[in-house]
């Protein structure tokens, strides 16, 4: 009898010391943490704005599909997203699957396939998985959940491998010879970024050319021409810029690779991309609305899809019109010493990427949270910029769009027509994509 009691005591002590349960955060908070870490890796790896949108979208879709399998009120994206086949079904014959854990696993595995420093993703995710492995979930459930996440992840990775991305690696833009053609700008005079992005498979829209915007204003050096007036509007806005306008321009800069020159030294400053800014907004408003994991993942997924298709649509137009930037024209025709407030990005001017993608993302979030969802955007505070308050997502997108005039890098038609282009993309996605089953 004494021996039995002794063994029981040993087992209890061993259980306390070696199998102590960890108090977990909510599933949604773990997912927000993972998405934030992906943003940190994207910044560190210096992905271009369109490329970053792709890095956000595929992991989000994987997370959604793995989580949706355990949430019958939500609809699979299979058959809705272009060329996405049926997602593998979970096999619960051997026991239950904890779908939030499967979702986190799927997100982790797909994220690793899209970044350069996949070990960083693994290291961060292992801390989250540790909490699940030492929680009230039994080992069998943890194992089955992660295995299902792996299955979904591979399904999405296989699908992503056929989107045309690999085929456009290394293809360069040929500079145009016309006066109106885009030219590289200082201080780095970088080559044009992603000139063949329009070749990628879209997610919801039919093709890159589904929503071609109105033609840009015809280039002219005539001082009485409309183009010259639009160029002078950029010049004069910079010369008369208010402190508020300068703050708005800086807040929405979102240039992932700003080149700084000090004497003979040139170095880069890294920031979040425009899409990363809207992913950060998605996190902030999901937390404010106290969304559970399924609804949070839905928000990230719909927003990232809107961003990705908007970038494809916008980049199609950028290299079709191949329009020269204000900085180049103003220095040639008005003032050779003039510099925009923001550093001019290395790709053609028309249409404004911020205007297109911000409008599409705002409509995605509006579809989920309503027209008048007020929020404080603190996504740029880590870069030393104060928070800004908005009464709605559309209001935020309108500020993002006009910030490009304040920054001195876009003419107004690129902004106005870019917003129209973004509305068409966003509205089409909202109409076509079904996530909740009514």
C-alpha positions, 0 to 999 in steps of 0.5 A: 500500500505504501508503495502504491501511495509513493508511486501516486505521489511521484506521478503527481509531482512529475505531472506538476513539474513536467506537464504544467499547463500554460494559460493561453491567450485567445486564439484570435490574439495568437493569430494577430501576433502571427500576422504582426510577425509576418509584417515584421519579416516582410519589412526586414526582407524588403518586399516591394509593395505588390510582392508584399500583398502576395505574401499576405494573401496566400497565408491568410487564405490558408488560415481561413480554409483550415479554420473554416473547416471547423466553422460551418457558418462560413463558406470555403474559398474553393471554387470562388478564387481563381483556379483554387480546387477543393480544400482537403477535408479534415479526418476526425475518425482518430479523434478531434481537431482543434481548428484554430491550431490547424489554422495557425499551423497552415498560416505558419507553413505558407508564410515560410514558403513566401519569405526569405528568412523562414527560420524567423517564422519558425522561431516565433511560431514555436513559442505560440505552439508551445502554449497550445502543446502545454495547454488543456489540449491532449497530445493527440489533438495537437498532433492531428490539428497541426497535421491538418494545418500542414495538409491545407498549407500544402494545398495552398502552396501548390495552388500558389506555384501556378500563379505566374510569379516564378515566370516573371522573376528577373524580367526587367522593364525597358525604358521608353524613349518618349518624353512622357515615359517614366524615368528612374529618379534619385537618389538611387535611380532604381530599376522599375519594380515588378513591370510584369506584375499584371501577368499574375493570376488574379484572385477574384477579378477576371483579369488585370485588364478588367477595370482599366481606368480612363487615360491619363492626361496627355503629356505636354510642355505647353504652359497652357496645356492641362498636363502642365497645369496638373504638374504645376499643381504638384509643384505649388502644393509642395511650395505651400504645404501646411504642417497638417498636409506634411503630417498626412504625407508622412503618415501614408508614405509606406515606402519599404525602402527609402534611400538616405544620402549623407555626404558620400554615404547612402543607406536605406530605411525600412518601413511597412508597405501600403498593403502592410498599413492596411493589414495593420488597420485590419488588426486594430479594428478587429481588436476594437470590434472584439472579433473572434478568430474566425471573423478576424481571419475573415477580415484579414483574408478579404482585405488581403485579397482586395489588396492583391487584386488591386495591385495587379490591376494598378500595376497593369495600368502603370506599365501601360501608360508608363507615365513620367513622374512629377519630380522628373518633369518639374526638374526639367521644366520648372526648377532643377533643384526641386525635390518632392516631400516624399521619395519618388517610388521606382515605378511609373506614375499612373495610376496612384497605387495608394489610391487604388489599393487603399480604396479597395481595402477600405471597401473590404473592411466596410463590407464587414464592419460598416460604413461608419466604423470609427478607429484610431490608426496607430500603425505608424507609431513604431516609425515615430509618427503620431496616430490619426483618427478616422470616422470610417475606412473610406475616410482613411482611404481618401486621406491615403489617396490625397497624401500622394499629392501632398508628398509630391509624387502624383498628379491629381488624375492618378489619384482620382482615377485611381480611387475609381479603379479601386472602387471598381475592384473593391465592389466587384470583390465584395459582390463576388466573394462569399465568406459567410453562409446566410 
